[in-house]
Amino acid sequence: MTRDVVPWDGSGPLSGPIGVPLVDLLDRVLATGVVISGDLVIAIADVPLVRLSLHALLSSVNERVPAPWADGGPL
């Protein structure tokens, strides 16, 4: 069984599976950046005991853009 992959940047309506190469997807994510956030709550009998929050920013680094910190950064 062969499926025709629908280009993701086409002008018409989409029907069928959409094909995006992983390299193109990674390039687009790193060019624009992505924020990942989530919460995990551990509870017993509807009583929350532990809450973990995750906030992460994934972006590319460019040497031509100066650091916003005067001393080069927090690290």
Steps between C-alpha positions, in 0.01 A plus 500: 500500500658828386381838627563824318645760736326838492742797493456711814540833319246441224230751406204261491307328780680218678389142465703200606827481694717811514871447443754729665863388499653499848784727386255766378299478821812533716625792289170684538483435877857619558452806276192621687539331839250299700386515862415177681310524826316253715387418851509174693295466816529197729191461716354242736123499558464831312753668731789646296833413662764593242484737204776518239499770234711479187568798276764461228602712202658333199666737257811534289803706600658750266849638560414824319231591754654644817410362843249709695725483810790742546743233626422244226238297683396332822714191440 
